[in-house]
Amino acid sequence: MDPNAKFQVEVDPNEDTEWNDILRSHGIIPEKPKDPTDEIEEALSEAVAKQHENRLEGKTLDELDALEDEEDEDFLNSYKQKRLQQIRELASKSKFGSVLPISKPEYTKEVAESSKSNYVFLHMTLQSNLQSRKLSALMISLASKFPEIKFVEIPANRAVENYPDSNCPTILIYHKGDVVKQYITLTELGGNSTTLNDLEKVLVDVGAVVEKDKRLIMNAEEDEEDIENRSKIKFAKKSIRGGANENDDDDDDDDFFD
């Protein structure tokens, strides 16, 4: 008899037996299909674990202090140290804070080379243009709010000879020496109605600001909504408790007159 000859083994491949495990390990029978329920439960467990891990992301130091009674003290202290380090790193990057006007000879140094270590938001201006004046005003707020980003302005016709007025304002966002985003006029952002929030979304889109940054208008609005919702819940609970107390008083009165 040929020692290498294979023979058929009659088994139920779906059974959980030690023998089947041996056969599966040698590739004689196929692996048992994974139970869809197990897969769903595993996915849910991972989602819950991830949500738990990220529960403190984006919280301020004051908010972390408020959670001391709910969270493990060692873990919370460790996380607070991490947040402090992030704040220090942000502070170390905060080296701008205002809009820098530049000339053409300064362009390479102040824009292209500077973008190798930080994001540069360049506005090619035309002062007679309404959108350009609006963008200049919004950039003052942005520069103050995000001092780690360099905001620069240059008259368009000085940057590029015979640059069309119809292309103004032009926005060029540099990072690591390259243009990562550009806008010809504010049409895509809202035109004459462009807001600070619109420009902040651009900064998030290019990665200059993280989406969970508390300085962003959209996050501040969410925080206000959360505070308002919490206040409503507290008020509702007080109203319910107050109503219950009033009912108790009524019952006492009824007992008295009985």
C-alpha positions as MATLAB code, in Angstrom:
seq = 'MDPNAKFQVEVDPNEDTEWNDILRSHGIIPEKPKDPTDEIEEALSEAVAKQHENRLEGKTLDELDALEDEEDEDFLNSYKQKRLQQIRELASKSKFGSVLPISKPEYTKEVAESSKSNYVFLHMTLQSNLQSRKLSALMISLASKFPEIKFVEIPANRAVENYPDSNCPTILIYHKGDVVKQYITLTELGGNSTTLNDLEKVLVDVGAVVEKDKRLIMNAEEDEEDIENRSKIKFAKKSIRGGANENDDDDDDDDFFD';
ca = [
       0.000    0.000    0.000;
       1.284    3.441   -0.930;
       2.161    5.241    2.346;
       1.498    8.616    0.664;
      -1.964    7.635   -0.514;
      -4.784    9.735    0.971;
      -7.950    8.114    2.223;
     -11.396    9.592    2.787;
     -12.393   10.361    6.354;
     -16.099   10.481    7.052;
     -16.680   13.146    9.696;
     -19.089   15.973   10.331;
     -16.848   19.032    9.632;
     -19.149   21.271   11.677;
     -18.674   19.334   14.901;
     -16.504   20.843   17.639;
     -14.391   17.824   18.555;
     -10.727   17.319   19.346;
     -10.475   14.971   16.372;
     -11.900   17.615   14.023;
      -9.433   20.165   15.396;
      -6.574   17.791   14.511;
      -7.959   17.245   11.009;
      -8.369   20.999   10.476;
      -4.799   21.653   11.631;
      -3.554   19.273    8.889;
      -5.839   20.717    6.245;
      -7.794   17.473    5.881;
     -11.136   19.151    6.520;
     -11.919   22.842    6.012;
     -11.992   25.364    8.827;
     -15.360   25.672   10.470;
     -17.236   28.725    9.104;
     -17.345   31.588   11.575;
     -20.722   32.114   13.197;
     -22.156   35.430   11.884;
     -23.417   36.160   15.388;
     -19.866   35.864   16.724;
     -18.620   38.261   14.040;
     -21.308   40.811   14.888;
     -20.620   40.547   18.612;
     -16.880   40.879   17.989;
     -17.433   43.989   15.857;
     -19.705   45.501   18.509;
     -17.165   44.755   21.234;
     -14.426   46.453   19.205;
     -16.674   49.464   18.593;
     -17.525   49.777   22.295;
     -13.856   49.406   23.256;
     -12.827   52.056   20.732;
     -15.543   54.409   21.941;
     -14.359   53.874   25.530;
     -10.737   54.554   24.563;
     -11.702   57.791   22.788;
     -14.148   59.037   25.443;
     -11.704   61.671   26.717;
     -10.511   62.932   23.315;
     -10.909   66.691   22.852;
     -11.822   67.432   26.489;
     -10.305   70.435   28.242;
      -8.300   70.124   31.464;
     -11.260   71.521   33.441;
     -13.536   68.882   31.913;
     -11.013   66.185   32.817;
     -10.938   67.455   36.423;
     -14.731   67.152   36.543;
     -14.454   63.454   35.646;
     -12.217   62.522   38.587;
     -15.044   60.735   40.421;
     -15.980   58.678   37.351;
     -12.604   57.619   35.968;
      -9.689   55.619   37.333;
      -7.371   58.141   39.041;
      -4.100   56.778   37.609;
      -5.524   56.601   34.099;
      -7.017   60.105   34.353;
      -3.746   61.587   35.638;
      -1.887   59.899   32.801;
      -4.340   61.279   30.265;
      -4.157   64.781   31.782;
      -0.372   64.675   31.407;
      -0.848   63.704   27.782;
      -3.217   66.668   27.243;
      -0.747   69.015   28.966;
       1.982   67.799   26.629;
      -0.287   68.435   23.637;
      -0.983   71.959   24.915;
       2.753   72.603   25.374;
       3.473   71.340   21.857;
       0.749   73.597   20.454;
       2.168   76.549   22.390;
       5.641   75.851   21.009;
       4.216   75.923   17.484;
       2.314   79.157   18.132;
       4.902   81.431   16.587;
       2.779   83.641   14.315;
      -0.594   85.107   15.375;
      -0.966   87.880   12.787;
      -1.171   88.304    9.013;
       2.237   88.895    7.431;
       2.407   91.142    4.327;
       5.231   90.088    1.995;
       6.898   91.191   -1.234;
       7.888   89.055   -4.217;
      11.577   88.707   -3.176;
      10.384   87.316    0.187;
       8.013   84.786   -1.380;
      10.367   81.803   -1.481;
      11.594   82.242    2.095;
       8.302   83.244    3.753;
       6.041   80.843    1.864;
       7.661   77.842    0.150;
      10.552   77.330    2.585;
       8.505   78.239    5.654;
       5.854   75.664    4.700;
       8.367   72.863    5.253;
       7.850   73.240    9.009;
       4.261   74.538    9.177;
       1.188   75.297    7.096;
       1.154   78.579    5.165;
      -2.123   80.222    4.108;
      -1.403   82.692    1.286;
      -3.860   85.330    0.055;
      -3.106   86.991   -3.290;
      -4.974   90.248   -2.827;
      -6.728   92.916   -4.869;
      -7.814   95.742   -2.583;
     -10.488   97.014   -4.978;
     -12.178   93.596   -4.829;
     -14.953   93.082   -2.225;
     -14.194   89.383   -1.679;
     -10.512   90.137   -1.214;
     -11.241   92.764    1.434;
     -13.590   90.345    3.181;
     -10.959   87.594    3.141;
      -8.347   89.970    4.587;
     -10.666   90.740    7.503;
     -11.402   87.051    8.148;
      -7.698   86.187    8.007;
      -6.990   88.538   10.923;
      -9.337   86.440   13.074;
      -7.908   83.171   11.759;
      -4.308   84.232   12.395;
      -5.124   85.182   15.978;
      -7.106   81.997   16.574;
      -4.591   79.591   14.997;
      -1.129   81.091   15.688;
       0.592   77.849   14.668;
      -0.467   78.533   11.040;
       1.298   81.212    9.014;
      -1.077   83.634    7.268;
       0.484   85.698    4.489;
      -0.736   88.321    2.006;
       0.776   89.674   -1.184;
      -0.776   91.899   -3.875;
      -1.574   89.574   -6.774;
      -0.052   91.811   -9.456;
       3.217   91.949   -7.511;
       3.372   88.184   -7.090;
       2.571   87.458  -10.747;
       2.859   90.123  -13.424;
      -0.431   90.760  -15.276;
      -2.318   88.417  -12.938;
      -6.041   88.680  -13.879;
      -8.140   90.756  -11.493;
     -10.972   88.279  -12.078;
      -8.913   85.589  -10.298;
      -8.772   87.580   -7.073;
      -8.785   86.766   -4.303;
      -6.654   83.670   -4.827;
      -5.897   81.371   -1.889;
      -2.876   79.056   -1.931;
      -2.264   76.752    1.040;
       1.287   75.388    1.275;
       2.587   72.453    3.296;
       5.977   70.754    3.094;
       6.982   72.959    0.185;
       3.969   72.193   -2.010;
       0.552   73.709   -2.695;
      -1.997   71.369   -1.077;
      -5.102   73.471   -1.789;
      -6.021   76.436   -3.937;
      -9.099   78.575   -4.510;
      -9.609   81.062   -7.338;
     -12.018   83.626   -5.766;
     -14.306   82.674   -2.879;
     -17.019   81.213   -5.120;
     -16.546   77.644   -3.821;
     -16.540   78.824   -0.209;
     -19.619   81.049   -0.226;
     -18.690   84.048   -2.355;
     -19.463   87.381   -0.712;
     -21.153   85.464    2.137;
     -18.041   83.449    3.062;
     -17.725   83.078    6.834;
     -15.005   82.268    9.341;
     -16.571   78.828    9.716;
     -16.161   78.206    5.959;
     -12.447   78.971    6.155;
     -12.004   76.850    9.285;
     -13.459   73.889    7.386;
     -10.766   74.430    4.740;
      -8.073   74.292    7.439;
      -9.531   71.016    8.713;
      -9.783   69.641    5.176;
      -6.066   70.180    4.482;
      -5.013   68.867    7.904;
      -3.802   72.184    9.312;
      -6.279   71.860   12.204;
      -7.616   68.609   13.664;
     -11.363   68.081   13.445;
     -11.814   67.832   17.238;
      -9.982   71.114   17.941;
     -11.988   73.048   20.557;
     -11.098   76.360   18.889;
     -13.203   75.530   15.831;
     -16.563   77.282   15.597;
     -18.346   74.019   14.773;
     -17.035   72.414   17.985;
     -17.903   75.463   20.094;
     -21.465   75.284   18.755;
     -21.647   71.575   19.640;
     -20.414   72.346   23.168;
     -23.097   75.017   23.560;
     -25.732   72.542   22.387;
     -24.447   69.942   24.866;
     -24.592   72.456   27.718;
     -28.094   73.512   26.700;
     -29.253   69.897   26.477;
     -27.766   69.079   29.884;
     -29.516   72.106   31.374;
     -32.829   70.986   29.891;
     -32.371   67.486   31.322;
     -31.532   68.859   34.780;
     -34.557   71.182   34.641;
     -36.806   68.308   33.578;
     -35.550   66.150   36.460;
     -36.144   68.964   38.943;
     -39.635   69.485   37.538;
     -40.413   65.785   37.907;
     -39.104   65.735   41.474;
     -40.987   68.925   42.256;
     -44.200   67.472   40.861;
     -43.764   64.349   42.953;
     -43.285   66.427   46.101;
     -46.413   68.429   45.362;
     -48.382   65.206   44.958;
     -47.042   63.999   48.307;
     -48.239   67.222   49.937;
     -51.665   66.796   48.371;
     -51.855   63.255   49.733;
     -50.948   64.521   53.200;
     -53.690   67.137   52.991;
     -56.199   64.509   51.942;
     -55.171   62.335   54.887;
     -55.633   65.278   57.246;
     -59.170   65.976   56.081;
     -60.054   62.291   56.126;
];
